[in-house]
Amino acid sequence: MVVRLNPDLEKLVQEKATLTGKTVDEVVDATLRQALAPSKPSTPLAATRDQEEWVRRLRSAASSAGVSLTNEQLSRENLYED
């Protein structure tokens, strides 16, 4: 299957692939799978009894933001103007 992307979207996909160390195909595949996956009823995080499941779900929620900042980026010097 061939899918044509507008230049802005193509640039975003390429940037995400570079940032995550994945191929463009892997990024597109994962994004489409996530977007098109059937929704399942969600158990509130607070109701999760298994600690491993709780940690997995918490990390999953945090990683969906798509951005990971380094310690240097979070340093005081980079957060505040003097």
N, C-alpha and C positions, 0 to 999 in steps of 0.2 A: 504494500500500500504506500502511496506517495501522498504526503500532506504538505501543502504549501503554507508557510507561515509568513505573516507580514514582517517586515524588517525589525520592528521593535520587539516583537515576541521572539523572533529568532535570536536576537541579541541577548535577551533575558535567559533563554534556554542555554545558550553557549556560556554565559557567565556563571549560571548555576552549575553547569557541568564542570567548569574549570574550578570553581570553589569547592565542590564536593569530590573532585577527583574521579568523576564518572564520565562515561561517554554521553554524547548528546542523546543517543538512542535509549540509554538507561534512564536518563532524566525524563525524557518524554514518556517512556513506558511507565515509570513509577508514578508520574504525575497523572497520567490518564487512568491508571488503575485506581489511584486514590480518589479521583474525581468521579469516576463511573461506578465504583464499588457500591453494591446495595447497602443502604444504611441499615444498621442493626440497632436495636434498642440499647441504650447505654445505661449502665449501672452507675449511679453517682460515685465519684472517687471515694467519698467519705464512707460509703457502704461496702467498699471492697475489703474483705477480711484477710485475704492472702497478701502478705507483705511483698512478695516478689511481683505479684500482679499489680499491686499499688505502685511500686517503683516503676514497673514497665509502662503503666498508663501515664504516670507523671512525666517520665522522660519522653514518651510519645507526644504528649501535649506540648511540652517545651520545645521539642525538635521541629514541630510543624511550622514554627515561625520562619524557618529557612535561613536564619542568620545566627552565626556564632561569633561572639566578640572575644578577642584575645584579652589577656590580663592587661597588656599594654594599652589597648583601646579603652579599657575601663579605669585606667589610672586617673588620679586627680588632675594631673596636668592636661590630660586629653578631655576631661569632662567639664572643667571650669576654666573660664577666662580670668586671668589675674588683673 
